[in-house]
Amino acid sequence: MSEIKKLAGQTLWYGLPTIAYRFLGYIMNMALPFFIDLPEETADLVQVYAMIPFLNALYAYGLETAYFRFSQTHDRSKLYSTLSISLFASTLFFSILLIFLKGDITNIAHLNNHPEYVLWMIGILAIDNLNTLPFAKLRQENRPKMYAFARVAAIFTNIGVVVFFLGIVPTILKNHPDSFLSRFYFPSFGIGYYLVGNIIENIITLVILHKEIRQIKFTFSFSLWKEVIKYSAPLIIVGLGGMINDVLSRLIYRHVVHLPEQQANHEAGIFANIFRLALLTTIMIQAFRMAAEPFFFNKSKDENAKNTYARVMKFFVIACCFMFLFIALFLDVFKWFFMTFANKNWVEGFGAIPILALGNIFLGVYYNLSIWYKLTNKNTYGAMITIAGALLTIVLNIVLIPKFHYYGAAIATFSCYFFMMICSYKLGQKFYPVPYAVKKLISYIALVVLIYFIHIGITFLIKDVLWFSISSGIMLLLLFALFVGKIEVKEFSGLPVLGKLYKKRI
């Protein structure tokens, strides 16, 4: 249980900044409806932020995971310097290549109204990737406080830039057009200030991590680099395929929906809003991943490592189930918020959010399961699973989006992550069997889905009464918490904070 306590503590430390970083970024994105009345006006920005994760996987080419893997067996200083030099050189190469391809990217992505977005996107990618290994170093050295400070300070900077240029400055200039602020404000940028804020955020992060960057020595081991690249090459495919699964629906939505341009842009903006709400589930996933990946590698040589992995999976699924219920049971609150304070068009397609949220739980389970091929150096299998998932995603999005619009994209995402989860579990049990509590985990997930449908049935009887919907959601959430608490009383008794509440019951 000490290992679980340690992971829980690290997840909390990584989780709090990740939650803050994600949630504040999420709130900033949620502010789009208050800056922009019409969803279609956000379509170009959505397109750029759909491309960034995809290209980021190419920029990073699996070096973060490789750093955790090889730091167990190689000199960490030598490894850190070699990989940092490699990443700097490749970032420079990829950035120059994208600049030369700027015109083609603009045309393919339909960004002709905002070609400057492509250059800003390249800037975001380049600076962000220079921060990759310093952040990995902090995680490897178990320095979550510094990690937390860098993440939170950066996102607050981003928020400050966006609010200042999209909220405060336009109001001041409206009343005082001759203000000195007019020299620094360009109305033509519009919501492009989101990208500007993102660039400044990454620069601030680079400054905060200057001590880690200064530890890079001008020494490069070619033999070590070849060994790392051999390990990480399949992870490039895993990363690219993963991004296809994650962002393809938003990337191609307005190109395959078969609607007039304005309506297609409108639906693309709406779907991005739906996706952001569903991403609340991934806050738990991201927080967990920050702590879990180095934890899994560090514990891989322990005699009881597999049992530890199985218990970690159980706690993770339980946490994700709570996140799912938080989203699914209180959708009416989100609807009320948007309809009251923003344009009511933003609540279109909210019924697809639980499908996406459940799919994200499957994605989180897949991330947990994927440790088997990373520990056994069988990354090729991970690449094969991801490629299969990517092909499924492409086919389903092309087929389903024209017919079912938001729901088609949500079903494609759900199906892809479910498929990848099953494949990874089956192969993992063959090459690196872990005694997961499969029946119990399936039961928990099935139960939260049942609770969601019960909530739909209850609120269908009394429609459009917000307080009743909230009361029903709270009651059902508490019932699930009591049920899990009763089943897992012995497990929870060994955890920090929660343990004090359960020890008297054993």
C-alpha positions in Angstrom: 0.0 0.0 0.0 3.0 2.3 0.5 3.5 2.4 -3.3 -0.2 3.3 -3.8 0.1 6.1 -1.2 3.2 7.4 -2.9 1.5 7.4 -6.3 -1.6 9.0 -4.8 0.5 11.7 -3.3 2.4 12.3 -6.5 -0.8 12.2 -8.5 -2.2 14.9 -6.2 0.8 17.1 -6.6 0.9 16.6 -10.4 -2.9 16.5 -10.4 -3.5 19.9 -8.7 -1.4 21.8 -11.2 -2.7 19.7 -14.1 -6.3 20.3 -12.9 -5.5 24.0 -12.5 -3.7 24.2 -15.8 -6.4 22.2 -17.7 -9.3 23.8 -15.8 -8.1 27.4 -16.2 -7.3 26.7 -19.9 -10.7 25.1 -20.2 -12.4 28.1 -18.6 -10.5 30.4 -21.0 -11.7 28.3 -23.9 -15.2 28.3 -22.4 -14.9 32.1 -22.5 -15.1 32.0 -26.3 -18.9 32.2 -26.3 -18.6 35.4 -24.3 -16.1 37.0 -26.6 -17.7 35.5 -29.8 -21.4 35.3 -30.4 -21.4 33.0 -33.4 -19.8 29.5 -33.1 -18.7 29.6 -36.8 -16.3 32.5 -36.0 -14.2 30.1 -33.9 -13.8 27.5 -36.6 -10.3 28.6 -37.8 -9.1 28.6 -34.2 -10.5 25.2 -33.6 -8.7 24.0 -36.7 -5.4 25.2 -35.5 -5.8 23.7 -32.0 -6.7 20.4 -33.7 -3.5 20.5 -35.7 -1.2 21.4 -32.8 -1.4 18.1 -30.8 -1.0 16.1 -34.0 2.2 18.0 -35.0 3.4 18.0 -31.4 3.6 14.2 -31.5 5.9 14.5 -34.5 8.0 17.1 -32.9 8.5 15.1 -29.7 8.9 11.7 -31.4 8.6 9.7 -28.2 11.6 11.1 -26.4 9.7 11.8 -23.2 8.8 8.2 -22.6 12.3 7.1 -23.8 13.8 9.4 -21.2 11.9 7.6 -18.4 12.8 4.2 -19.9 16.5 4.8 -20.3 17.1 6.8 -17.1 16.7 3.4 -15.3 19.8 1.9 -17.0 21.9 4.8 -18.3 23.7 7.9 -16.9 20.9 10.4 -16.6 23.1 13.5 -17.2 24.5 12.0 -20.4 21.0 10.9 -21.5 19.4 14.2 -20.7 22.0 16.2 -22.7 22.0 13.8 -25.7 18.2 13.9 -26.0 18.0 17.6 -25.4 20.4 18.3 -28.2 18.5 15.9 -30.5 15.2 17.6 -29.6 16.6 21.1 -30.2 18.0 20.1 -33.7 14.8 18.3 -34.7 12.6 21.2 -33.5 14.6 23.6 -35.7 14.3 21.3 -38.7 10.6 20.7 -38.4 9.9 24.4 -37.8 11.8 25.5 -40.9 10.1 22.7 -42.9 6.6 23.9 -41.8 7.5 27.5 -42.6 8.3 26.4 -46.2 5.0 24.5 -46.3 3.0 27.4 -44.8 1.0 28.1 -48.0 0.1 24.4 -48.4 -1.0 24.1 -44.8 -3.1 27.2 -45.1 -4.9 25.9 -48.1 -5.4 22.4 -46.9 -6.7 23.5 -43.5 -8.9 26.2 -45.0 -7.2 29.0 -43.1 -7.1 31.5 -45.9 -8.8 34.1 -43.8 -6.1 33.8 -41.2 -2.8 32.6 -42.7 -0.9 34.2 -39.8 -2.4 31.5 -37.6 0.0 29.0 -39.2 3.1 30.9 -38.2 1.8 31.4 -34.7 1.1 27.7 -34.5 4.7 26.9 -35.5 5.9 29.2 -32.8 3.8 27.4 -30.2 5.0 24.0 -31.3 8.7 25.0 -31.3 8.8 26.6 -27.9 6.6 24.1 -26.3 8.8 21.2 -27.4 11.8 22.8 -25.9 10.0 22.5 -22.6 9.4 18.8 -23.0 12.5 17.2 -21.5 12.9 19.8 -18.7 9.4 18.9 -17.5 10.2 15.2 -17.9 13.3 15.7 -15.8 11.2 17.3 -13.0 8.9 14.3 -13.1 11.7 11.8 -13.1 13.4 13.5 -10.1 10.0 13.6 -8.2 9.9 17.4 -8.1 6.2 18.0 -8.4 6.2 21.4 -6.6 8.5 22.9 -9.3 6.4 21.2 -11.9 3.3 22.7 -10.4 4.7 26.2 -10.2 5.8 26.2 -13.8 2.5 24.9 -15.1 0.2 27.2 -13.1 2.4 30.4 -13.5 2.3 29.8 -17.3 -1.4 29.3 -17.6 -2.1 32.4 -15.5 0.1 34.4 -17.9 -1.9 33.0 -20.9 -5.2 33.9 -19.2 -3.9 37.4 -18.4 -2.9 38.0 -22.1 -6.2 36.8 -23.4 -8.4 38.7 -20.9 -6.3 41.8 -21.3 -6.4 41.9 -25.1 -9.9 40.6 -25.7 -11.7 42.0 -22.6 -10.0 44.9 -21.0 -8.2 46.8 -23.9 -11.2 46.9 -26.3 -13.3 48.4 -23.4 -10.7 51.0 -22.6 -10.1 52.0 -26.2 -13.9 52.3 -26.8 -14.0 55.1 -24.2 -10.5 56.4 -24.8 -9.5 55.8 -28.4 -6.3 57.9 -28.0 -4.9 55.7 -25.2 -1.3 54.5 -25.5 -2.7 51.0 -25.5 -3.8 51.5 -29.1 -0.1 51.1 -30.1 -0.1 47.5 -28.7 -3.5 46.4 -29.7 -4.4 45.1 -33.2 -8.2 44.6 -33.6 -7.5 42.4 -36.7 -6.0 39.7 -34.5 -9.4 39.1 -32.9 -9.5 35.7 -31.2 -6.0 35.1 -32.6 -4.9 36.6 -29.2 -5.6 33.1 -27.9 -2.6 31.9 -29.9 -0.5 34.9 -28.9 -1.3 34.1 -25.3 -0.2 30.5 -25.9 3.1 31.6 -27.3 3.8 33.9 -24.4 2.8 31.1 -22.0 5.4 28.8 -23.5 8.1 31.5 -23.4 7.4 32.1 -19.7 7.6 28.3 -19.1 11.0 28.3 -20.8 12.2 31.0 -18.5 10.9 29.3 -15.4 12.7 26.1 -16.4 16.0 27.8 -17.1 17.9 25.9 -14.4 16.9 22.6 -16.0 17.8 23.9 -19.4 21.2 25.2 -18.2 22.0 21.6 -17.0 22.2 20.5 -20.7 25.9 19.9 -21.6 27.3 20.1 -25.1 28.0 16.4 -25.1 26.2 14.1 -27.6 26.5 10.3 -27.5 25.6 8.9 -30.9 25.6 5.3 -29.8 23.1 6.2 -27.0 21.0 8.3 -29.4 20.7 5.3 -31.8 19.7 3.1 -29.0 17.0 5.6 -27.9 15.7 6.2 -31.4 15.4 2.4 -31.9 13.2 2.3 -28.8 11.2 5.5 -29.5 10.6 5.0 -33.3 7.5 3.0 -32.8 6.3 5.6 -30.3 6.3 8.1 -33.1 3.6 6.0 -34.8 1.9 5.6 -31.4 1.9 9.4 -30.9 0.8 10.3 -34.4 -1.9 7.6 -34.4 -3.0 8.7 -30.9 -3.4 12.2 -32.1 -5.4 11.0 -35.1 -7.7 9.3 -32.7 -7.9 12.4 -30.5 -8.2 15.3 -32.9 -9.2 13.9 -36.3 -13.0 14.5 -35.7 -12.3 18.2 -35.1 -9.7 18.4 -37.8 -11.9 17.1 -40.6 -15.4 17.9 -39.3 -16.2 20.8 -41.5 -14.6 19.1 -44.5 -16.8 15.9 -44.4 -20.1 17.1 -42.9 -21.5 18.0 -46.4 -23.0 21.4 -45.4 -22.7 24.9 -46.8 -19.5 26.6 -45.5 -21.1 28.8 -42.9 -23.2 25.9 -41.4 -20.1 23.6 -41.5 -18.1 26.2 -39.6 -21.0 26.6 -37.2 -21.1 22.9 -36.4 -17.3 22.7 -36.2 -17.4 25.4 -33.5 -20.2 23.7 -31.6 -18.5 20.3 -31.7 -15.3 21.8 -30.3 -17.3 23.2 -27.5 -18.9 19.8 -26.8 -15.4 18.2 -26.9 -14.1 20.7 -24.4 -16.8 19.7 -21.9 -16.1 16.0 -22.4 -12.4 16.7 -21.8 -13.2 17.4 -18.1 -12.9 13.6 -17.8 -9.3 13.7 -19.1 -8.2 16.0 -16.3 -8.0 12.9 -14.1 -6.3 11.0 -16.9 -3.6 13.7 -17.5 -3.0 14.1 -13.8 -2.5 10.4 -13.4 -0.2 10.1 -16.4 2.1 12.8 -15.1 2.8 10.7 -12.0 2.2 7.2 -13.3 4.6 6.9 -16.2 7.8 7.4 -14.2 6.2 5.5 -11.3 5.6 2.4 -13.5 9.1 2.4 -14.8 10.6 2.9 -11.3 8.6 0.0 -9.9 9.1 -2.4 -12.8 11.8 -4.3 -11.1 9.9 -4.8 -7.8 8.7 -8.3 -7.1 5.1 -7.2 -6.6 5.1 -4.8 -9.5 2.2 -6.4 -11.3 -0.1 -6.5 -8.3 0.7 -2.8 -7.8 -0.2 -2.0 -11.4 -3.5 -3.9 -10.9 -4.5 -1.9 -7.8 -3.5 1.4 -9.5 -5.8 0.5 -12.4 -8.7 -0.1 -10.0 -8.3 3.3 -8.2 -7.9 5.0 -11.6 -11.2 3.6 -13.0 -13.0 4.5 -9.9 -11.8 8.1 -10.1 -12.7 8.3 -13.8 -16.2 7.0 -13.0 -16.7 9.9 -10.6 -15.6 12.3 -13.3 -18.0 10.8 -15.8 -20.9 11.1 -13.4 -19.9 14.7 -12.6 -20.2 15.6 -16.2 -23.2 13.4 -17.2 -25.4 14.1 -14.2 -25.0 17.9 -14.3 -25.3 18.6 -18.0 -28.4 20.7 -17.3 -26.2 23.0 -15.3 -23.8 23.5 -18.1 -26.8 24.1 -20.5 -28.3 26.7 -18.1 -24.9 28.5 -17.9 -24.5 28.8 -21.6 -28.1 29.7 -22.3 -28.1 32.3 -19.5 -24.7 34.0 -20.1 -23.9 33.2 -23.8 -25.6 32.5 -27.1 -28.1 29.6 -26.8 -26.7 28.1 -30.0 -23.7 26.9 -27.9 -25.8 24.2 -26.2 -26.5 22.3 -29.5 -25.4 18.6 -29.4 -24.9 18.4 -25.6 -26.4 14.9 -25.7 -23.1 13.7 -27.3 -21.0 14.7 -24.4 -21.6 11.5 -22.2 -20.6 9.4 -25.2 -17.3 11.3 -25.5 -16.7 11.3 -21.8 -17.2 7.5 -21.6 -14.9 7.1 -24.6 -12.3 9.1 -22.6 -12.5 6.6 -19.7 -11.6 3.8 -22.2 -8.7 6.0 -23.4 -7.5 6.3 -19.8 -7.7 2.6 -19.3 -5.7 2.1 -22.5 -3.0 4.4 -21.2 -2.8 2.2 -18.0 -2.7 -1.0 -20.1 0.0 0.4 -22.4 2.7 0.0 -19.8 3.1 -3.6 -20.9 4.7 -2.9 -24.2 6.8 -0.1 -22.9 8.2 -2.3 -20.1 8.8 -5.2 -22.4 10.3 -3.2 -25.3 7.5 -4.2 -27.6 6.5 -0.7 -28.7 5.8 -2.1 -32.2 2.7 -3.7 -30.8 1.7 -0.3 -29.4 2.2 1.2 -32.8 0.1 -1.6 -34.5 -2.8 -1.0 -32.0 -2.7 2.7 -32.6 -2.6 2.4 -36.4 -5.6 0.1 -36.2 -7.4 2.5 -34.0 -6.5 5.4 -36.3 -7.8 3.6 -39.4 -11.0 2.8 -37.5 -11.3 6.5 -36.5 -10.8 7.7 -40.1 -13.4 5.3 -41.5 -16.0 6.0 -38.8 -15.6 9.7 -38.9 -16.0 9.8 -42.7 -19.0 7.5 -42.6 -20.8 8.8 -39.5 -20.3 12.6 -39.4 -22.3 13.3 -42.6 -25.2 11.2 -41.3 -25.2 11.9 -37.6 -23.1 15.1 -37.2 -22.0 15.6 -33.6 -23.2 12.1 -32.5 -21.4 10.5 -35.4 -18.1 12.1 -34.4 -18.7 11.1 -30.7 -19.5 7.5 -31.6 -16.3 7.3 -33.8 -14.2 8.5 -30.8 -16.0 6.1 -28.4 -15.6 3.1 -30.7 -11.9 3.8 -31.4 -10.9 4.0 -27.7 -13.0 0.9 -26.8 -11.3 -1.1 -29.6 -7.8 0.0 -28.5 -8.5 -0.8 -24.9 -9.6 -4.3 -25.7 -6.7 -5.0 -28.0 -4.1 -3.7 -25.5 -5.6 -5.8 -22.7 -5.6 -9.0 -24.8 -2.0 -8.6 -26.0 -0.9 -7.4 -22.6 -2.2 -10.5 -20.9 -0.2 -12.6 -23.4 3.2 -10.8 -23.0 3.0 -9.2 -19.6 0.0 -10.6 -17.6 -1.2 -8.3 -14.9 -4.0 -9.5 -12.5 -6.5 -6.8 -13.1 -9.8 -7.0 -11.3 -11.6 -7.1 -14.7 -15.1 -8.1 -13.5 -15.1 -5.4 -10.8 -13.9 -2.7 -13.2 -16.5 -3.6 -15.8 -19.2 -3.6 -13.1 -18.2 0.0 -12.0 -18.3 1.3 -15.6 -21.6 -0.4 -16.3 -23.0 1.0 -13.1 -22.2 4.6 -13.9 -23.7 4.2 -17.3 -26.9 2.8 -15.7 -27.0 5.6 -13.2 -26.8 8.1 -16.1 -29.8 6.5 -17.8 -31.7 6.5 -14.6 -31.0 10.2 -14.3 -32.3 10.7 -17.8 -35.5 8.8 -17.0 -36.1 10.7 -13.7 -35.5 14.1 -15.3 -37.7 13.2 -18.3 -40.7 12.9 -15.9 -40.1 16.5 -14.6 -38.7 18.5 -17.5 -37.0 21.8 -17.5 -36.8 22.1 -13.7 -33.1 22.8 -12.9 -33.3 22.4 -9.1 -34.9 18.9 -9.6 -32.2 17.9 -12.1 -29.4 19.0 -9.7 -31.0 17.3 -6.7 -31.3 14.1 -8.7 -27.7 14.3 -9.8 -26.4 14.9 -6.3 -28.5 12.0 -4.9 -27.3 9.5 -7.6 -23.7 10.6 -7.2 -23.8 10.1 -3.5 -25.4 6.7 -3.9 -22.5 5.7 -6.2 -20.0 7.1 -3.7 -21.6 5.1 -0.8 -21.6 1.9 -2.9 -18.0 2.2 -3.9 -17.0 3.1 -0.3 -18.7 0.0 1.0 -17.1 -2.3 -1.6 -13.6 -0.8 -1.3 -13.5 0.0 2.4 -10.3 -2.0 3.0 -8.6 -0.4 0.0 -9.6 3.1 0.9 -8.5 2.7 4.5 -4.9 2.6 3.4 -5.0 5.8 1.4 -4.1 9.3 2.6 -7.0 11.4 3.9 -9.6 8.9 3.0 -8.0 6.3 5.2 -8.9 8.2 8.3 -12.6 8.1 7.4 -12.5 4.3 6.9 -10.2 2.9 9.6 -13.0 3.0 12.2 -15.1 0.8 9.9 -12.7 -2.1 9.6 
